[in-house]
Amino acid sequence: MNNDLNAPAWTMTKGELLDFISEAIRPALQKETIVKQVEYNDKHVYGISGIAKLLGCSKTMVYEYRKQGWIEPAIKQMGRKIVCDAPLALELFGKRK
C-alpha cells in the first residue's frame, strides 16, 4: 500500500483506504476498554443535564427517553425544576428494551 500521507485520498482504491483507516484506528481499538461502574453518592440528580450525565448520553437522548416513557417513574417535575431518582433511573435504564 502507498503510505504517502501527501497523496490525495481519491487516488486510493477502496481496499487501500480501508487498510489505511484500519491502521490509523488500530491503536485506539487495542487499548483496553474499561467499563466504569457508575456509583452515585447522591440519591438525586437535577435537570436534563444531570440525567444525561448519569446515563452517559446526550440531552437529546434524555428527551427521547422521556418521550418513550420508560424513564418517567424516576423523574419528578414541578414547573421548570426536574429531579431524578438516580438509583431508580439506572435500574430502569438497565431494564429498557
DSSP file (Angstrom, degrees, kcal/mol; ACC not computed):
  #  RESIDUE AA STRUCTURE BP1 BP2  ACC     N-H-->O    O-->H-N    N-H-->O    O-->H-N    TCO  KAPPA ALPHA  PHI   PSI    X-CA   Y-CA   Z-CA
    1    1 A M              0   0    0      0, 0.0     2,-0.7     0, 0.0    15,-0.0   0.000 360.0 360.0 360.0 144.6    0.0    0.0    0.0
    2    2 A N        -     0   0    0      1,-0.1     5,-0.0     2,-0.1    10,-0.0  -0.672 360.0-171.5 -78.0 114.8    1.2    3.5   -0.7
    3    3 A N        +     0   0    0     -2,-0.7     2,-0.8     3,-0.0    -1,-0.1   0.122  36.6 135.7 -95.5  20.6    1.9    5.2    2.6
    4    4 A D    >   -     0   0    0      1,-0.2     3,-1.4     2,-0.1    -2,-0.1  -0.590  39.4-164.4 -72.3 109.0    2.4    8.6    1.1
    5    5 A L  T 3  S+     0   0    0     -2,-0.8    -1,-0.2     1,-0.3    -2,-0.0   0.648  85.7  58.2 -71.2 -14.0    0.5   10.8    3.5
    6    6 A N  T 3  S+     0   0    0      2,-0.1    -1,-0.3    -3,-0.0    -2,-0.1   0.498  81.7 105.8 -93.0  -4.2    0.5   13.7    1.0
    7    7 A A  S <  S-     0   0    0     -3,-1.4     2,-0.1     1,-0.1     5,-0.0  -0.505  81.5-104.3 -75.3 143.3   -1.2   11.7   -1.7
    8    8 A P    >   -     0   0    0      0, 0.0     3,-1.4     0, 0.0     4,-0.2  -0.382  21.4-128.1 -67.0 145.9   -4.9   12.6   -2.4
    9    9 A A  G >  S+     0   0    0      1,-0.3     3,-1.7     2,-0.2     8,-0.1   0.796 104.1  68.0 -65.1 -28.8   -7.4   10.2   -1.0
   10   10 A W  G 3  S+     0   0    0      1,-0.3    -1,-0.3     0, 0.0    -3,-0.0   0.644  90.4  63.6 -70.0 -12.1   -9.2    9.9   -4.3
   11   11 A T  G <  S+     0   0    0     -3,-1.4    -1,-0.3     2,-0.1     2,-0.2   0.574  88.8  89.7 -84.9  -8.3   -6.1    8.1   -5.8
   12   12 A M  S <  S-     0   0    0     -3,-1.7     2,-0.1    -4,-0.2    -3,-0.0  -0.566  76.6-125.6 -87.5 149.8   -6.6    5.1   -3.3
   13   13 A T     >  -     0   0    0     -2,-0.2     4,-2.5     1,-0.1     5,-0.2  -0.423  33.9-102.7 -80.1 168.6   -8.7    2.1   -4.0
   14   14 A K  H  > S+     0   0    0      1,-0.2     4,-2.5     2,-0.2     5,-0.2   0.906 123.8  50.7 -59.5 -41.2  -11.4    1.2   -1.6
   15   15 A G  H  > S+     0   0    0      2,-0.2     4,-2.6     1,-0.2    -1,-0.2   0.907 110.2  48.2 -63.7 -43.2   -9.2   -1.6   -0.2
   16   16 A E  H  > S+     0   0    0      2,-0.2     4,-2.5     1,-0.2    -1,-0.2   0.901 112.5  49.0 -64.6 -40.6   -6.2    0.8    0.3
   17   17 A L  H  X S+     0   0    0     -4,-2.5     4,-2.5     2,-0.2    -2,-0.2   0.912 111.4  49.5 -65.0 -42.2   -8.4    3.3    2.0
   18   18 A L  H  X S+     0   0    0     -4,-2.5     4,-2.6    -5,-0.2    -2,-0.2   0.919 112.4  47.6 -62.8 -43.8   -9.9    0.7    4.3
   19   19 A D  H  X S+     0   0    0     -4,-2.6     4,-2.5     2,-0.2    -2,-0.2   0.905 111.5  51.3 -62.4 -41.7   -6.4   -0.6    5.2
   20   20 A F  H  X S+     0   0    0     -4,-2.5     4,-1.7     2,-0.2    -2,-0.2   0.925 112.7  44.6 -61.9 -46.1   -5.2    3.0    5.8
   21   21 A I  H  X S+     0   0    0     -4,-2.5     4,-2.0     2,-0.2    -1,-0.2   0.907 111.9  53.2 -66.2 -41.5   -8.1    3.8    8.1
   22   22 A S  H  X S+     0   0    0     -4,-2.6     4,-1.3     1,-0.2    -2,-0.2   0.910 109.7  48.0 -60.3 -43.2   -7.7    0.4    9.9
   23   23 A E  H  < S+     0   0    0     -4,-2.5    -1,-0.2     1,-0.2    -2,-0.2   0.859 110.8  52.6 -65.4 -34.5   -4.1    1.1   10.6
   24   24 A A  H  < S+     0   0    0     -4,-1.7     4,-0.3     1,-0.2    -1,-0.2   0.860 117.0  35.7 -70.9 -35.4   -4.9    4.6   11.9
   25   25 A I  H  X S+     0   0    0     -4,-2.0     4,-1.9     1,-0.2     3,-0.4   0.544  90.5  93.9 -97.7  -6.2   -7.5    3.4   14.4
   26   26 A R  H  X S+     0   0    0     -4,-1.3     4,-2.0     1,-0.2     5,-0.2   0.889  82.4  54.3 -54.6 -44.4   -5.8    0.2   15.5
   27   27 A P  H  > S+     0   0    0      0, 0.0     4,-0.9     0, 0.0    -1,-0.2   0.888 109.4  48.4 -59.3 -37.3   -4.0    1.8   18.5
   28   28 A A  H  4 S+     0   0    0     -3,-0.4     3,-0.2    -4,-0.3    -2,-0.2   0.872 112.5  48.3 -69.4 -35.5   -7.3    3.1   19.8
   29   29 A L  H  < S+     0   0    0     -4,-1.9    -1,-0.2     1,-0.2     4,-0.2   0.799 107.4  56.1 -74.2 -28.0   -9.0   -0.3   19.4
   30   30 A Q  H  < S+     0   0    0     -4,-2.0    -1,-0.2    -5,-0.2    -2,-0.2   0.703  83.0 101.5 -78.9 -19.1   -6.2   -2.1   21.1
   31   31 A K  S  < S-     0   0    0     -4,-0.9     2,-0.4    -3,-0.2    -3,-0.0  -0.407  88.4-104.2 -64.1 140.8   -6.4    0.0   24.2
   32   32 A E        -     0   0    0     -2,-0.1     2,-0.6     1,-0.1    -1,-0.1  -0.522  31.8-134.3 -70.1 124.3   -8.2   -1.9   26.9
   33   33 A T        -     0   0    0     -2,-0.4     2,-0.6    -4,-0.2    -1,-0.1  -0.698  17.3-155.0 -82.3 122.5  -11.7   -0.6   27.3
   34   34 A I        -     0   0    0     -2,-0.6     2,-0.7     2,-0.0    -1,-0.0  -0.877   5.1-146.5-102.3 120.8  -12.6   -0.1   30.9
   35   35 A V        -     0   0    0     -2,-0.6     2,-0.4     1,-0.0    -2,-0.0  -0.772  17.9-141.1 -87.7 117.6  -16.3   -0.2   31.7
   36   36 A K        -     0   0    0     -2,-0.7     2,-0.7     1,-0.0    -1,-0.0  -0.617   4.4-137.4 -81.1 133.2  -16.9    2.1   34.5
   37   37 A Q        -     0   0    0     -2,-0.4     2,-0.5     2,-0.0    -1,-0.0  -0.819  24.9-133.0 -86.6 119.5  -19.4    1.1   37.2
   38   38 A V        +     0   0    0     -2,-0.7     2,-0.4    16,-0.0    16,-0.0  -0.623  31.6 173.7 -80.7 121.3  -21.4    4.1   37.8
   39   39 A E        -     0   0    0     -2,-0.5     2,-0.5     0, 0.0     3,-0.1  -0.996   9.8-167.5-128.4 132.1  -21.9    4.8   41.5
   40   40 A Y        -     0   0    0     -2,-0.4    -2,-0.0     1,-0.1    14,-0.0  -0.970  18.2-163.8-122.4 131.5  -23.5    7.9   42.9
   41   41 A N  S    S+     0   0    0     -2,-0.5     2,-0.2     3,-0.0    -1,-0.1   0.813  77.8  77.4 -77.2 -31.4  -23.4    9.0   46.4
   42   42 A D  S    S-     0   0    0      1,-0.1    -2,-0.1    -3,-0.1     3,-0.0  -0.559  71.0-150.4 -80.2 142.9  -26.3   11.4   45.8
   43   43 A K  S    S+     0   0    0     -2,-0.2    43,-2.1    43,-0.1     2,-0.3   0.703  80.1  44.2 -82.2 -20.2  -29.8    9.9   45.6
   44   44 A H  E     -A   85   0A   0     41,-0.2     2,-0.3    42,-0.1    41,-0.2  -0.916  60.3-160.8-127.7 150.6  -30.9   12.5   43.2
   45   45 A V  E     -A   84   0A   0     39,-2.1    39,-2.8    -2,-0.3     2,-0.4  -0.927  22.2-134.4-122.0 155.0  -29.7   14.3   40.1
   46   46 A Y  E  >  -A   83   0A   0     -2,-0.3     4,-0.9    37,-0.2    37,-0.2  -0.915  52.9  -6.3-119.9 133.4  -31.1   17.6   38.9
   47   47 A G  H  > S-     0   0    0     35,-2.4     4,-1.9    -2,-0.4     5,-0.2   0.117  88.3 -70.0  79.9 168.1  -32.1   18.7   35.4
   48   48 A I  H  > S+     0   0    0      1,-0.2     4,-2.6     2,-0.2     5,-0.2   0.868 132.6  55.9 -63.0 -37.7  -31.9   17.2   32.0
   49   49 A S  H  > S+     0   0    0      1,-0.2     4,-2.4     2,-0.2    -1,-0.2   0.902 106.5  50.0 -62.9 -40.9  -28.1   17.8   32.1
   50   50 A G  H  X S+     0   0    0     -4,-0.9     4,-2.2     2,-0.2    -1,-0.2   0.893 111.5  47.8 -64.4 -40.3  -27.8   15.8   35.3
   51   51 A I  H  X S+     0   0    0     -4,-1.9     4,-2.5     2,-0.2     5,-0.2   0.909 111.2  51.3 -66.9 -41.9  -29.9   12.9   33.9
   52   52 A A  H  X>S+     0   0    0     -4,-2.6     5,-2.3     1,-0.2     4,-1.4   0.909 111.8  46.8 -61.6 -42.5  -27.7   12.9   30.7
   53   53 A K  H  <5S+     0   0    0     -4,-2.4    -1,-0.2     3,-0.2    -2,-0.2   0.898 111.7  51.9 -66.2 -40.3  -24.5   12.8   32.8
   54   54 A L  H  <5S+     0   0    0     -4,-2.2    -2,-0.2     1,-0.2    -1,-0.2   0.918 118.2  36.0 -60.8 -45.5  -26.0   10.0   34.9
   55   55 A L  H  <5S-     0   0    0     -4,-2.5    -1,-0.2    -5,-0.1    -2,-0.2   0.578 107.9-122.7 -87.5 -10.7  -26.9    7.9   31.9
   56   56 A G  T  <5S+     0   0    0     -4,-1.4     2,-0.2     1,-0.3    -3,-0.2   0.908  73.4 106.6  70.9  42.3  -23.9    8.8   29.8
   57   57 A C  S   <S-     0   0    0     -5,-2.3    -1,-0.3    -6,-0.1     2,-0.1  -0.766  72.1 -82.0-138.4-176.9  -25.9   10.2   26.9
   58   58 A S     >  -     0   0    0     -2,-0.2     4,-1.6     1,-0.1     5,-0.1  -0.416  36.7-112.4 -87.0 165.9  -26.9   13.5   25.3
   59   59 A K  H  > S+     0   0    0      1,-0.2     4,-2.2     2,-0.2     5,-0.2   0.868 118.3  59.3 -63.4 -36.1  -29.7   15.8   26.4
   60   60 A T  H  > S+     0   0    0      1,-0.2     4,-2.0     2,-0.2    -1,-0.2   0.897 104.2  49.9 -59.8 -40.7  -31.5   14.9   23.2
   61   61 A M  H  > S+     0   0    0      2,-0.2     4,-2.9     1,-0.2    -1,-0.2   0.868 106.5  55.3 -67.6 -35.3  -31.5   11.2   24.1
   62   62 A V  H  X S+     0   0    0     -4,-1.6     4,-2.4     2,-0.2    -2,-0.2   0.923 107.8  49.4 -62.0 -42.5  -32.9   12.1   27.6
   63   63 A Y  H  X S+     0   0    0     -4,-2.2     4,-2.1     2,-0.2    -2,-0.2   0.902 111.7  49.3 -61.3 -40.1  -35.8   13.9   25.8
   64   64 A E  H  X S+     0   0    0     -4,-2.0     4,-2.5     2,-0.2    -2,-0.2   0.914 109.8  50.9 -64.3 -42.9  -36.3   10.8   23.6
   65   65 A Y  H  X>S+     0   0    0     -4,-2.9     4,-1.5     1,-0.2     6,-0.8   0.891 110.9  48.7 -62.5 -39.1  -36.2    8.5   26.7
   66   66 A R  H  <5S+     0   0    0     -4,-2.4    -1,-0.2     2,-0.2    -2,-0.2   0.895 110.4  51.3 -66.0 -38.8  -38.9   10.7   28.4
   67   67 A K  H  <5S+     0   0    0     -4,-2.1    -2,-0.2     1,-0.2    -1,-0.2   0.884 108.3  51.4 -64.3 -38.9  -40.9   10.6   25.2
   68   68 A Q  H  <5S-     0   0    0     -4,-2.5    -1,-0.2    -5,-0.1    -2,-0.2   0.784 105.1-138.9 -69.8 -27.2  -40.7    6.8   25.2
   69   69 A G  T ><5S+     0   0    0     -4,-1.5     3,-0.5    -5,-0.2    -3,-0.1   0.296  70.3 111.5  94.1  -9.7  -41.9    6.9   28.8
   70   70 A W  T 3 <S+     0   0    0     -5,-0.5    -4,-0.1     1,-0.2     4,-0.1   0.756  81.9  45.2 -73.7 -21.2  -39.7    4.2   30.4
   71   71 A I  T >> S+     0   0    0     -6,-0.8     3,-1.8     1,-0.2     4,-0.5   0.572  85.7  94.8 -94.9 -10.0  -37.7    6.7   32.5
   72   72 A E  G X4 S+     0   0    0     -3,-0.5     3,-1.4    -7,-0.3    -1,-0.2   0.810  73.0  64.3 -55.5 -36.8  -40.7    8.7   33.7
   73   73 A P  G 34 S+     0   0    0      0, 0.0    -1,-0.3     0, 0.0    -2,-0.1   0.788 104.9  48.2 -59.6 -23.1  -41.2    6.8   37.0
   74   74 A A  G <4 S+     0   0    0     -3,-1.8    11,-2.8    14,-0.1     2,-0.4   0.575 101.6  78.9 -90.1 -10.2  -37.8    8.1   38.1
   75   75 A I  E <<  -B   84   0A   0     -3,-1.4     2,-0.4    -4,-0.5     9,-0.2  -0.841  52.3-174.8-109.5 135.0  -38.5   11.7   37.2
   76   76 A K  E     -B   83   0A   0      7,-2.9     7,-2.8    -2,-0.4     2,-0.4  -0.994   9.9-173.4-121.9 131.8  -40.5   14.3   39.1
   77   77 A Q  E     +B   82   0A   0     -2,-0.4     2,-0.4     5,-0.2     5,-0.2  -0.990  14.5 177.6-130.9 134.6  -41.0   17.7   37.5
   78   78 A M  E >  S-B   81   0A   0      3,-2.2     3,-1.9    -2,-0.4     2,-0.4  -0.917  71.4 -49.3-133.2 105.9  -42.6   20.8   39.0
   79   79 A G  T 3  S-     0   0    0     -2,-0.4     0, 0.0     1,-0.3     0, 0.0  -0.558 123.8 -20.2  67.1-122.7  -42.6   23.7   36.6
   80   80 A R  T 3  S+     0   0    0     -2,-0.4     2,-0.5    -3,-0.1    -1,-0.3   0.473 115.0 102.5 -96.3  -3.1  -39.1   24.0   35.3
   81   81 A K  E <   - B   0  78A   0     -3,-1.9    -3,-2.2   -34,-0.1     2,-0.5  -0.696  50.8-171.9 -85.6 127.6  -37.5   22.0   38.2
   82   82 A I  E     - B   0  77A   0     -2,-0.5   -35,-2.4    -5,-0.2     2,-0.4  -0.983   5.1-178.8-123.0 126.0  -36.6   18.4   37.3
   83   83 A V  E     -AB  46  76A   0     -7,-2.8    -7,-2.9    -2,-0.5     2,-0.4  -0.986   7.4-163.7-124.7 134.0  -35.4   16.0   39.9
   84   84 A C  E     -AB  45  75A   0    -39,-2.8   -39,-2.1    -2,-0.4     2,-0.9  -0.967  22.9-129.7-123.3 131.4  -34.5   12.4   39.1
   85   85 A D  E  >  -A   44   0A   0    -11,-2.8     4,-2.4    -2,-0.4   -41,-0.2  -0.695  25.9-158.0 -75.0 106.0  -34.1    9.4   41.5
   86   86 A A  H  > S+     0   0    0    -43,-2.1     4,-2.5    -2,-0.9     5,-0.2   0.907  84.2  47.1 -61.3 -49.8  -30.6    8.2   40.3
   87   87 A P  H  > S+     0   0    0      0, 0.0     4,-2.0     0, 0.0    -1,-0.2   0.911 115.5  46.5 -61.6 -39.4  -30.8    4.6   41.5
   88   88 A L  H  > S+     0   0    0      2,-0.2     4,-2.7     1,-0.2    -2,-0.2   0.894 111.2  51.9 -67.6 -39.6  -34.2    4.1   40.0
   89   89 A A  H  X S+     0   0    0     -4,-2.4     4,-2.4     2,-0.2    -1,-0.2   0.908 110.5  48.1 -63.6 -41.5  -33.2    5.7   36.8
   90   90 A L  H  X S+     0   0    0     -4,-2.5     4,-1.8     2,-0.2    -1,-0.2   0.891 111.9  50.1 -66.0 -38.8  -30.2    3.4   36.5
   91   91 A E  H  X S+     0   0    0     -4,-2.0     4,-1.2    -5,-0.2    -2,-0.2   0.931 113.2  45.2 -63.6 -45.6  -32.3    0.4   37.3
   92   92 A L  H  X S+     0   0    0     -4,-2.7     4,-0.9     1,-0.2    -2,-0.2   0.867 109.6  56.1 -66.1 -36.1  -34.9    1.4   34.6
   93   93 A F  H  < S+     0   0    0     -4,-2.4     3,-0.4     1,-0.2    -1,-0.2   0.877 107.2  49.7 -63.0 -37.6  -32.0    2.1   32.1
   94   94 A G  H  < S+     0   0    0     -4,-1.8    -1,-0.2     1,-0.2    -2,-0.2   0.781 113.8  45.5 -70.8 -27.1  -30.8   -1.4   32.6
   95   95 A K  H  < S+     0   0    0     -4,-1.2    -1,-0.2    -3,-0.2    -2,-0.2   0.506  84.7 120.1 -94.7  -5.9  -34.2   -2.9   32.0
   96   96 A R     <        0   0    0     -4,-0.9    -3,-0.0    -3,-0.4   -25,-0.0  -0.158 360.0 360.0 -63.8 156.8  -35.2   -0.9   29.0
   97   97 A K              0   0    0      0, 0.0    -1,-0.1     0, 0.0    -4,-0.1   0.431 360.0 360.0 -88.8 360.0  -36.0   -2.7   25.7
